Amino acid sequence: MADGILRPPLVVKKRAQIFLYGTLCDPDLLGIVAGTHLPARPAQLAGHRVAWAEGQNFPLILKAPGEMVDGLLVKATGTEQKRLDFYELGFGYALRPMTVETDTGPEEALIYFPDPDYWKSGAMWSLANWQRDHGALTRDAAIEYMRLMPGLTPARAAVAFPQVRMRASSRLRAASHPSPSALAPHMEAGKIELLQTSQPYTDFFAVREDLMSFPRFDGTMSPPVKRATFMGGDAVTVLPYDPARDEVLVVRQFRHGAFVRGDVNPWCLEPVAGRIDPGETASQTALRELREEAGLTARDLHLIARYYPSPGAYSEFLISFVAIAPLDGRDLGIGGLSSEAEDIMAHTMPFSQLMSLIESGAANTGPLIVSAQWLAVNREHLRTAH
């Protein structure tokens, strides 16, 4: 060396060349999954086509003589490839080496191919349609999904993915319909400083821990504080009411939260309830849950309120309804989905009996009390209108 100092030879780590053909051709999603911006250049794979996975929101690549797949070629470090593998491998995909065509000639690349027995193919894939219909949800879900990488295998993370998507749908709903700010001083979430975040537990629920500093009412920032929240999705509750009979239907089922608290009677009385699936409206979920849990078809839905039942510990947001429905012969029916191990008994009773159960403490769940109080105020109007 000119300066007389001996230096070790520069070691250039080899990057894997990967051909992308589906959702990861979206640059924003690719950046989230890879953890960085990956430069990409156009490439083509001959003898194949890309189709939607039937009933899903992602694509498959299939053999198709005479056809051509347009995609992107990226070079990934070992860390970046591990992140891409984590995102893909749990869903029945595996890397295979293939030859692709580029503007400088044929090149070798790895491609994520689906297990032929895992998914069925549907219509021809469209990246533009996916970006329009599913892009925002998928990108938001990917942010949470990639937080699972340190603690879960790709296969285990894939099991949790439906719940991750449901929570992403809730976040998008919150962003599009923010809670009104009615009192001074006006506070802004954008001024919260997120110093560190982690997700130490993920299953049906998830736990998120943040180290953060938030604006205080005196205009200063709080010192760094640790906060943890159970992450759930948005859900609906529905209290069926028969105005002709002046009866309501409540459901009773075992609840683990009451059991863990030590309640000797963890079979709780509640309205019909369920989580809002991605792509559903709250009203659609309410009607679906009425069918699944109580075998009911509602004639009308009346919105009670939209609210956080316990925002100090849960992200869950509820949208509560009263449903007008005939209740004759519904007492002691058993419903619920066997696939979710649900065991739900329906009880029909006069409205006055429900209020007595609330007064005695036998009916002690928040959404049921909120719904009953709303019905107490609006019951006479509903009886006249229906």
C-alpha positions as CSV (number, residue, x, y, z in Angstrom):
1,M,0.0,0.0,0.0
2,A,1.2,3.5,-0.7
3,D,0.9,4.5,3.0
4,G,3.0,1.4,4.0
5,I,0.1,-0.1,6.0
6,L,-0.8,-3.8,5.3
7,R,-4.6,-4.3,5.2
8,P,-6.6,-7.6,4.9
9,P,-8.1,-8.2,1.5
10,L,-11.5,-6.9,1.0
11,V,-14.1,-9.7,1.2
12,V,-17.2,-9.1,-0.9
13,K,-20.1,-11.1,0.4
14,K,-22.0,-12.8,-2.5
15,R,-25.5,-11.7,-2.9
16,A,-28.3,-14.1,-4.0
17,Q,-30.1,-13.2,-7.2
18,I,-33.8,-13.6,-6.8
19,F,-36.5,-13.2,-9.4
20,L,-39.7,-11.7,-8.1
21,Y,-43.1,-12.0,-9.9
22,G,-45.9,-11.2,-7.6
23,T,-46.8,-9.0,-4.6
24,L,-43.1,-8.3,-3.9
25,C,-42.9,-6.4,-7.2
26,D,-44.7,-3.7,-5.2
27,P,-41.7,-1.5,-4.2
28,D,-43.2,-0.5,-0.9
29,L,-44.0,-4.1,0.2
30,L,-40.5,-5.2,-0.9
31,G,-38.9,-2.5,1.2
32,I,-40.9,-3.6,4.3
33,V,-40.1,-7.3,3.8
34,A,-36.4,-6.9,2.9
35,G,-35.9,-4.2,5.6
36,T,-34.3,-1.9,3.1
37,H,-34.6,-0.6,-0.5
38,L,-33.5,-3.3,-2.9
39,P,-32.6,-2.0,-6.4
40,A,-34.4,-4.1,-9.1
41,R,-34.2,-4.5,-12.8
42,P,-36.7,-6.0,-15.2
43,A,-36.4,-9.7,-16.1
44,Q,-38.6,-12.4,-17.7
45,L,-39.2,-16.1,-17.1
46,A,-40.2,-18.1,-20.2
47,G,-42.6,-21.0,-20.2
48,H,-44.6,-19.8,-17.1
49,R,-47.6,-17.7,-16.2
50,V,-48.8,-16.0,-13.0
51,A,-52.3,-16.6,-11.6
52,W,-54.2,-15.6,-8.5
53,A,-54.3,-18.3,-5.8
54,E,-58.0,-19.3,-5.8
55,G,-59.8,-17.5,-3.0
56,Q,-56.7,-15.7,-1.9
57,N,-55.1,-12.3,-2.4
58,F,-51.6,-13.4,-3.7
59,P,-50.3,-15.1,-6.8
60,L,-48.9,-18.5,-7.9
61,I,-46.4,-19.1,-10.7
62,L,-47.2,-22.0,-13.0
63,K,-45.7,-23.8,-16.0
64,A,-47.3,-22.6,-19.2
65,P,-45.4,-23.4,-22.4
66,G,-45.2,-20.5,-24.8
67,E,-46.1,-17.8,-22.2
68,M,-43.8,-15.3,-20.4
69,V,-43.7,-13.8,-16.9
70,D,-42.5,-10.3,-16.4
71,G,-40.8,-9.7,-13.1
72,L,-38.0,-8.1,-11.2
73,L,-34.5,-9.2,-10.5
74,V,-33.0,-8.3,-7.1
75,K,-29.7,-9.1,-5.4
76,A,-30.1,-9.8,-1.7
77,T,-27.6,-10.2,1.1
78,G,-27.9,-13.1,3.5
79,T,-29.9,-11.1,5.9
80,E,-32.2,-9.7,3.2
81,Q,-32.8,-13.2,1.8
82,K,-33.6,-14.5,5.3
83,R,-36.3,-11.9,5.6
84,L,-37.7,-12.7,2.1
85,D,-37.6,-16.4,3.0
86,F,-39.5,-15.7,6.3
87,Y,-42.2,-13.9,4.3
88,E,-42.6,-16.6,1.7
89,L,-41.6,-20.1,2.9
90,G,-44.4,-20.6,5.5
91,F,-47.1,-20.4,2.8
92,G,-46.0,-23.4,0.8
93,Y,-43.3,-21.8,-1.3
94,A,-39.7,-23.0,-1.9
95,L,-36.8,-21.5,-3.8
96,R,-35.7,-23.1,-7.0
97,P,-32.9,-22.1,-9.4
98,M,-34.1,-21.1,-12.9
99,T,-32.7,-19.2,-15.9
100,V,-34.3,-15.8,-16.6
101,E,-33.9,-13.4,-19.5
102,T,-32.6,-9.9,-18.9
103,D,-31.6,-7.1,-21.3
104,T,-28.0,-8.3,-21.1
105,G,-28.8,-12.0,-21.7
106,P,-29.8,-15.1,-19.7
107,E,-28.9,-15.2,-16.0
108,E,-29.4,-17.6,-13.1
109,A,-31.8,-16.7,-10.4
110,L,-33.7,-18.2,-7.5
111,I,-37.5,-18.1,-7.7
112,Y,-40.2,-18.8,-5.0
113,F,-42.3,-21.6,-6.5
114,P,-45.5,-22.8,-4.7
115,D,-46.0,-26.4,-3.7
116,P,-48.3,-27.8,-6.4
117,D,-50.6,-29.4,-3.8
118,Y,-50.8,-26.4,-1.5
119,W,-52.9,-23.9,-3.5
120,K,-55.3,-24.0,-6.5
121,S,-54.9,-21.5,-9.3
122,G,-57.5,-19.0,-10.3
123,A,-57.8,-16.1,-12.8
124,M,-54.8,-14.4,-14.4
125,W,-52.8,-12.3,-11.9
126,S,-52.8,-8.5,-12.0
127,L,-50.3,-6.5,-9.9
128,A,-52.3,-3.3,-10.6
129,N,-55.5,-4.9,-9.3
130,W,-53.8,-6.3,-6.3
131,Q,-52.3,-2.9,-5.4
132,R,-55.7,-1.3,-5.7
133,D,-57.7,-3.9,-3.8
134,H,-55.2,-5.4,-1.3
135,G,-52.0,-3.4,-1.4
136,A,-52.6,-1.1,1.7
137,L,-53.8,-4.0,3.9
138,T,-50.9,-6.3,2.8
139,R,-48.3,-3.6,3.5
140,D,-49.6,-2.8,6.9
141,A,-49.9,-6.5,7.8
142,A,-46.3,-7.0,6.6
143,I,-45.0,-4.5,9.1
144,E,-46.4,-6.5,12.0
145,Y,-45.5,-9.8,10.3
146,M,-41.8,-9.0,10.0
147,R,-41.7,-8.2,13.7
148,L,-42.4,-11.9,14.3
149,M,-39.2,-13.0,12.6
150,P,-36.8,-13.2,15.6
151,G,-39.1,-15.6,17.6
152,L,-41.1,-17.7,15.1
153,T,-40.3,-20.0,12.2
154,P,-41.9,-19.2,8.9
155,A,-44.4,-22.1,9.3
156,R,-45.5,-20.9,12.8
157,A,-45.7,-17.3,11.7
158,A,-47.9,-18.3,8.7
159,V,-50.4,-19.8,11.2
160,A,-50.7,-16.4,12.8
161,F,-51.0,-14.5,9.6
162,P,-54.9,-14.4,9.4
163,Q,-54.9,-12.6,12.8
164,V,-52.1,-10.3,11.6
165,R,-54.2,-9.3,8.6
166,M,-57.3,-8.8,10.8
167,R,-55.3,-6.4,13.1
168,A,-54.0,-4.6,10.0
169,S,-57.5,-4.1,8.8
170,S,-58.4,-2.6,12.1
171,R,-55.5,-0.2,11.9
172,L,-56.6,0.9,8.4
173,R,-60.1,1.4,9.7
174,A,-58.8,3.5,12.6
175,A,-56.8,5.7,10.2
176,S,-59.8,6.2,7.9
177,H,-62.3,6.9,10.7
178,P,-60.3,8.6,13.5
179,S,-61.9,9.3,16.8
180,P,-63.1,12.9,16.9
181,S,-61.1,15.4,19.1
182,A,-63.7,17.5,20.9
183,L,-61.8,19.1,23.8
184,A,-58.9,21.4,24.2
185,P,-56.0,21.2,24.2
186,H,-55.8,19.4,20.9
187,M,-53.4,16.4,21.1
188,E,-51.6,14.8,18.1
189,A,-50.5,11.2,17.8
190,G,-48.0,12.3,15.3
191,K,-45.9,13.9,18.0
192,I,-45.5,10.7,20.0
193,E,-41.9,9.5,19.9
194,L,-41.6,5.8,19.5
195,L,-38.2,4.8,20.8
196,Q,-38.4,1.0,20.7
197,T,-41.1,-1.5,19.8
198,S,-41.3,-5.3,20.1
199,Q,-43.9,-8.0,19.9
200,P,-43.0,-10.8,22.4
201,Y,-46.2,-12.8,21.9
202,T,-48.4,-13.5,18.9
203,D,-51.3,-15.9,18.5
204,F,-55.0,-15.2,18.5
205,F,-54.1,-12.0,20.3
206,A,-50.7,-10.3,20.3
207,V,-48.8,-8.3,22.9
208,R,-46.9,-5.2,21.8
209,E,-44.4,-3.4,24.0
210,D,-43.3,0.1,23.3
211,L,-40.7,2.4,24.8
212,M,-42.1,5.8,24.1
213,S,-42.5,9.5,25.0
214,F,-45.8,11.2,24.6
215,P,-47.0,14.8,24.7
216,R,-48.4,15.9,28.0
217,F,-51.2,18.4,28.6
218,D,-48.7,21.1,29.8
219,G,-47.0,21.0,26.4
220,T,-43.9,19.1,27.5
221,M,-42.9,15.6,26.5
222,S,-43.1,12.7,29.0
223,P,-40.0,10.9,30.0
224,P,-39.5,7.6,28.2
225,V,-42.1,5.1,29.5
226,K,-42.8,1.5,28.8
227,R,-46.3,0.5,27.8
228,A,-47.7,-2.9,26.8
229,T,-51.0,-3.6,25.1
230,F,-53.0,-6.7,24.0
231,M,-53.6,-6.3,20.3
232,G,-56.9,-7.4,19.0
233,G,-59.0,-6.5,16.0
234,D,-62.2,-4.5,15.7
235,A,-65.3,-6.4,16.6
236,V,-69.1,-6.1,16.6
237,T,-71.6,-6.9,19.3
238,V,-75.3,-7.5,18.5
239,L,-78.2,-7.6,20.9
240,P,-81.2,-9.2,19.2
241,Y,-84.6,-7.7,20.2
242,D,-88.1,-8.8,19.3
243,P,-90.3,-5.7,19.7
244,A,-93.5,-7.7,19.3
245,R,-92.6,-9.9,22.3
246,D,-90.5,-7.3,24.1
247,E,-87.8,-10.0,24.4
248,V,-84.1,-10.0,23.9
249,L,-81.6,-12.8,23.2
250,V,-78.3,-13.1,25.0
251,V,-75.7,-15.8,24.6
252,R,-73.8,-17.6,27.3
253,Q,-70.4,-19.2,26.8
254,F,-67.2,-20.0,28.7
255,R,-64.7,-17.1,28.8
256,H,-61.1,-17.7,29.6
257,G,-60.6,-14.1,31.0
258,A,-63.2,-14.7,33.7
259,F,-61.6,-18.1,34.5
260,V,-58.1,-16.6,34.8
261,R,-59.4,-13.9,37.1
262,G,-60.6,-16.7,39.4
263,D,-64.4,-16.3,38.8
264,V,-66.2,-19.5,39.9
265,N,-68.8,-18.8,37.1
266,P,-66.7,-18.1,34.0
267,W,-69.7,-18.7,31.7
268,C,-70.6,-15.1,30.8
269,L,-73.8,-13.6,29.5
270,E,-73.1,-11.4,26.4
271,P,-74.6,-10.1,23.2
272,V,-73.8,-12.0,20.0
273,A,-70.3,-10.9,19.0
274,G,-67.4,-11.5,16.6
275,R,-64.4,-9.9,14.9
276,I,-64.6,-8.0,11.7
277,D,-62.9,-9.9,8.9
278,P,-60.7,-8.0,6.4
279,G,-63.0,-6.8,3.6
280,E,-66.2,-6.9,5.8
281,T,-68.1,-4.0,7.0
282,A,-69.3,-3.9,10.6
283,S,-72.9,-4.5,9.5
284,Q,-71.9,-7.5,7.4
285,T,-70.1,-9.0,10.4
286,A,-73.1,-8.4,12.6
287,L,-75.4,-10.2,10.3
288,R,-72.9,-13.1,9.8
289,E,-72.4,-13.5,13.6
290,L,-76.2,-13.5,14.2
291,R,-76.5,-16.5,11.8
292,E,-73.5,-18.4,13.2
293,E,-74.1,-17.9,16.9
294,A,-77.9,-17.7,17.1
295,G,-79.3,-18.9,13.7
296,L,-81.0,-15.5,13.3
297,T,-81.8,-13.3,10.3
298,A,-82.2,-9.6,11.4
299,R,-84.8,-7.4,9.9
300,D,-83.0,-4.2,10.8
301,L,-79.8,-3.1,12.6
302,H,-79.6,0.0,14.9
303,L,-76.2,1.4,15.7
304,I,-75.6,1.9,19.5
305,A,-72.0,3.2,19.7
306,R,-68.4,2.8,18.6
307,Y,-66.0,2.6,21.5
308,Y,-62.9,1.2,23.2
309,P,-64.0,-1.2,26.0
310,S,-60.6,-0.9,27.9
311,P,-58.0,1.2,26.1
312,G,-55.5,1.1,28.9
313,A,-54.8,-2.6,28.2
314,Y,-56.5,-3.5,24.8
315,S,-56.5,-2.1,21.3
316,E,-59.8,-3.8,20.6
317,F,-62.5,-1.4,19.3
318,L,-66.2,-2.4,19.4
319,I,-69.1,-1.4,17.2
320,S,-72.4,-2.4,19.0
321,F,-75.8,-2.9,17.5
322,V,-79.3,-3.8,18.4
323,A,-80.9,-6.1,15.8
324,I,-84.6,-6.4,15.2
325,A,-85.4,-10.1,14.8
326,P,-88.1,-12.6,15.7
327,L,-87.1,-14.6,18.8
328,D,-89.9,-17.2,19.1
329,G,-88.5,-20.7,19.8
330,R,-84.9,-19.5,20.1
331,D,-84.5,-20.2,23.8
332,L,-81.7,-22.7,24.8
333,G,-80.5,-23.1,21.2
334,I,-76.8,-24.0,20.9
335,G,-74.7,-22.5,18.2
336,G,-71.2,-21.4,17.3
337,L,-68.5,-22.8,14.9
338,S,-67.1,-26.2,15.7
339,S,-63.9,-25.2,13.8
340,E,-63.4,-22.5,16.5
341,A,-64.4,-24.8,19.4
342,E,-67.4,-22.5,20.2
343,D,-70.1,-23.7,22.5
344,I,-72.7,-21.0,22.7
345,M,-76.1,-21.2,24.3
346,A,-78.8,-18.7,23.5
347,H,-81.3,-17.5,26.1
348,T,-84.4,-15.5,25.2
349,M,-86.0,-13.5,28.0
350,P,-88.2,-10.5,28.6
351,F,-86.3,-7.2,28.5
352,S,-87.3,-6.6,32.2
353,Q,-85.5,-9.8,33.2
354,L,-82.3,-8.7,31.4
355,M,-82.3,-5.5,33.4
356,S,-82.8,-7.5,36.6
357,L,-79.8,-9.7,35.7
358,I,-77.7,-6.6,35.2
359,E,-78.8,-5.2,38.6
360,S,-78.0,-8.5,40.4
361,G,-74.6,-8.8,38.7
362,A,-75.5,-12.0,36.9
363,A,-75.1,-10.1,33.6
364,N,-71.8,-8.3,34.0
365,T,-70.1,-7.9,30.6
366,G,-69.6,-4.3,29.4
367,P,-71.1,-4.6,25.9
368,L,-74.2,-6.2,27.2
369,I,-74.7,-3.5,29.9
370,V,-74.1,-0.8,27.2
371,S,-76.6,-2.4,24.8
372,A,-79.2,-2.9,27.5
373,Q,-79.0,0.7,28.6
374,W,-79.4,1.9,25.0
375,L,-82.3,-0.3,24.6
376,A,-83.9,0.9,27.8
377,V,-83.8,4.5,26.3
378,N,-85.0,3.5,22.8
379,R,-87.2,0.5,23.5
380,E,-90.6,2.2,23.2
381,H,-89.6,3.9,20.0
382,L,-88.6,0.6,18.5
383,R,-91.8,-1.1,19.6
384,T,-93.8,1.6,17.9
385,A,-91.6,1.7,14.7
386,H,-91.5,-2.1,14.3
